[in-house]
């Protein structure tokens, strides 16, 4: 039986994802150069993000006559002879790690001068202009010395005043300063004192991830700093609007006309809608960047914990350095995010309050309109009643006149009739009959309408 037919469609891809980014297999001594290329948004180019990075990788492979990965690949490794290349595709960046086996004895004065990057085509490197977000050199060296005795050598390698180092894992020592040196690269030195098989690759892989994720996390800091003045301006506008709302409350209780009140409320509602649109625009522009930076920061903290650092006397560890430098920057981004959310909540609450007040004012105006309509209806009802009374009088007058003419004609015919007496007797009878007939007609019309 073919059991593969029983698999869920995503079982194989999800299983392969766990193994899609293996660590490099390194044997001391090695030299490495690591690039992280920022992925341009899809709207900025005609290619989708993955196609952008595949095109760059294909150009390098084509130079050496090597077949590149298939179009959906997220990982690629190849031994080019003089160097080995590991390529990985991530959501916002792609990494290129060049590895060269070193056979000569390390000379710290030239430790970062003979690196695998010299084997890479210069025209290909020139084509990366504006794309590199991280560039780092790593020297993996065998050492039997105690870490404390290497501090003087490391201060010569790293030209900055700050030196960061620690015992990492079981059998490794890590040195760096997280500074971009004059050659445009940050530098790491890893001493292999007693690293087990594949342990060097995992250790360097974590260091490069820390450097890459640290930089990607800090991408939100300039955006957060640029957002703060805009949030301050929105807060001032909202405070001014709330004062205007309070003034409008006082005007409503004064003798100002309802039309003026309605215009003021409409103006306030328009202003608060504009403020809400501004804060919503900031949230849309900053939302992804801030959440992504928080995710990168969490990865940095996770990778540092995996190093299982041990202190070198007098030297700050990587965790201490990141806690002092990176954490405040991330706290700034977090505070801006919280400030945005708090401000959006305040605006929404003010908007609801203003809309409620507008609704109450509209209901009050509607009540006034209904009362006016009721008054008009009562007036209109009294007009037909008056017309109805006049109609009874007019019809009665004409009928009595007809009866008078008839009585006079009968008297002329020598009948014993007194026209005046007959008119006087018939006047109330005719008036009652006319009134009764009109009333029955109104009731019939009313019942037919219902």
RAFEN-V342549 format. One record per residue. RES is the residue in one small letter. PSI is psi in degrees with one decimal (999 if undefined). Layout:
RES | PSI
RES | PSI
This chain:
x | 138.7
x | 98.0
x | -16.3
x | -24.2
x | -17.0
x | -9.9
x | 146.7
x | 145.8
x | -25.9
x | 2.8
x | -48.5
x | -47.6
x | -39.0
x | -35.8
x | -40.4
x | -27.8
x | -34.0
x | -31.5
x | 14.8
x | -17.9
x | 69.6
x | 156.0
x | 155.5
x | 146.5
x | 106.9
x | 141.6
x | 118.4
x | 136.0
x | 148.9
x | 153.2
x | 138.5
x | 147.3
x | 130.3
x | 129.4
x | 145.2
x | 118.5
x | 124.3
x | 137.1
x | 120.3
x | 144.5
x | 151.6
x | -30.9
x | -13.3
x | -5.5
x | 164.8
x | -10.8
x | 148.7
x | 163.3
x | -43.7
x | -38.2
x | -35.5
x | -51.3
x | -34.8
x | -35.6
x | -42.4
x | -43.3
x | -39.4
x | -35.2
x | -40.6
x | -44.7
x | -38.4
x | -34.5
x | -34.8
x | 3.4
x | 32.9
x | 132.8
x | 133.6
x | 178.2
x | 165.0
x | 164.8
x | -20.0
x | 4.7
x | 144.2
x | -2.4
x | 142.3
x | 136.3
x | 136.9
x | 144.3
x | 110.9
x | 7.1
x | -74.7
x | -23.7
x | 164.1
x | 147.4
x | 131.2
x | 124.9
x | 136.8
x | 141.3
x | 126.8
x | -179.0
x | -45.7
x | -1.8
x | 162.9
x | 142.0
x | 141.2
x | 119.0
x | 113.5
x | 131.5
x | 134.5
x | 131.7
x | 128.5
x | 137.0
x | -21.1
x | 164.9
x | 142.3
x | 136.3
x | 109.8
x | -21.3
x | -22.2
x | 22.8
x | -32.9
x | 27.0
x | -25.6
x | 88.7
x | 163.4
x | -15.4
x | -22.2
x | -16.7
x | -7.6
x | 138.4
x | 132.0
x | -32.5
x | -31.8
x | -42.3
x | -39.3
x | -30.0
x | -8.2
x | 5.9
x | 129.6
x | 0.5
x | -24.0
x | 122.1
x | -23.4
x | 135.3
x | 124.5
x | 145.2
x | 142.6
x | 132.3
x | 118.7
x | 118.4
x | 145.6
x | 132.3
x | 140.1
x | 3.0
x | 155.5
x | 146.1
x | -33.8
x | -29.1
x | -10.7
x | -2.5
x | -41.5
x | -41.7
x | -41.1
x | -33.8
x | -24.7
x | -36.8
x | -43.9
x | 116.6
x | -9.9
x | 169.4
x | -27.9
x | 127.7
x | 127.6
x | 134.5
x | 160.2
x | 160.6
x | 128.3
x | 130.6
x | -146.3
x | 91.6
x | 13.3
x | 151.9
x | 133.7
x | 135.2
x | 139.4
x | 173.4
x | 0.1
x | 23.2
x | 149.9
x | 116.7
x | 171.6
x | -24.0
x | -0.7
x | 6.0
x | 144.7
x | 161.2
x | 143.9
x | 140.4
x | 128.3
x | 120.1
x | 125.2
x | 100.4
x | -47.1
x | 52.7
x | 136.9
x | -179.6
x | 132.9
x | -5.7
x | -33.8
x | -41.5
x | -41.3
x | -40.8
x | -47.7
x | -36.7
x | -41.8
x | -39.8
x | -44.5
x | -35.2
x | -39.7
x | -45.8
x | -41.5
x | -50.2
x | -32.4
x | -46.0
x | -42.7
x | -35.9
x | -37.5
x | -7.6
x | -24.7
x | -17.7
x | -50.0
x | -37.0
x | -38.0
x | -41.7
x | -35.9
x | -23.4
x | -29.8
x | -46.3
x | -34.7
x | -39.4
x | -38.8
x | -42.5
x | -40.2
x | -39.1
x | -41.4
x | -43.5
x | -38.4
x | -40.4
x | -42.6
x | -39.8
x | -39.7
x | -39.7
x | -41.5
x | -35.2
x | -41.2
x | -42.1
x | -37.7
x | -34.5
x | -42.9
x | -38.2
x | -34.7
x | -37.6
x | -9.5
x | -164.9
x | 18.1
x | 146.7
x | 153.1
x | -33.4
x | -41.5
x | -38.8
x | -44.0
x | -39.9
x | -41.1
x | -43.6
x | -40.8
x | -40.5
x | -43.1
x | -41.1
x | -38.7
x | -40.7
x | -43.6
x | -28.5
x | -39.6
x | -41.0
x | -41.3
x | -37.6
x | -37.1
x | -45.1
x | -32.7
x | -38.0
x | -43.0
x | -41.3
x | -39.9
x | -42.9
x | -33.4
x | -16.6
x | -52.4
x | -44.5
x | -42.5
x | -42.2
x | -37.9
x | -41.3
x | -38.2
x | -39.0
x | -42.0
x | -40.0
x | -40.1
x | -37.2
x | -39.1
x | -47.6
x | -38.9
x | -43.6
x | -35.8
x | -40.5
x | -35.2
x | -19.8
x | -25.5
x | 63.6
x | 148.6
x | 144.0
x | 140.7
x | 123.9
x | 125.4
x | 0.0
x | 129.2
x | 143.2
x | 167.6
x | -39.6
x | -39.9
x | -42.7
x | -46.5
x | -37.9
x | -30.4
x | -29.8
x | -47.3
x | -40.8
x | -44.0
x | -37.1
x | -42.5
x | -33.4
x | -34.2
x | -45.7
x | -40.5
x | -42.0
x | -37.8
x | -40.8
x | -46.8
x | -37.5
x | -41.0
x | -47.9
x | -41.8
x | -42.9
x | -40.0
x | -38.0
x | -42.2
x | -41.9
x | -43.5
x | -39.9
x | -42.9
x | -38.3
x | -43.7
x | -40.9
x | -44.2
x | -41.3
x | -38.3
x | -43.8
x | -38.5
x | -40.2
x | -41.5
x | -42.9
x | -39.3
x | -39.4
x | -39.4
x | -43.9
x | -40.7
x | -38.7
x | -41.4
x | -40.7
x | -41.9
x | -41.4
x | -39.6
x | -40.6
x | -38.2
x | -40.9
x | -42.5
x | -38.7
x | -40.6
x | -41.1
x | -44.5
x | -31.1
x | -37.0
x | -30.9
x | -49.8
x | -33.9
x | -40.3
x | -41.6
x | -35.5
x | -40.4
x | -41.2
x | -36.5
x | -39.8
x | -43.7
x | -43.8
x | -45.6
x | -40.1
x | -39.5
x | -45.8
x | -39.7
x | -41.3
x | -36.7
x | -40.0
x | -41.4
x | -36.0
x | -42.9
x | -41.0
x | -42.1
x | -38.1
x | -37.1
x | -39.5
x | -37.1
x | -38.5
x | -23.8
x | 15.6
x | 27.5
x | 146.6
x | 71.2
x | 136.2
x | 110.1
x | -37.9
x | -43.2
x | -40.6
x | -43.4
x | -42.3
x | -37.4
x | -40.8
x | -17.7
x | -52.2
x | -32.8
x | -44.7
x | -42.2
x | -43.4
x | -40.9
x | -42.3
x | -45.3
x | -43.4
x | -39.7
x | -43.1
x | -39.2
x | -42.8
x | -37.0
x | -40.7
x | -42.7
x | -37.7
x | -42.0
x | -39.7
x | -41.7
x | -33.0
x | -33.6
x | -36.5
x | 999
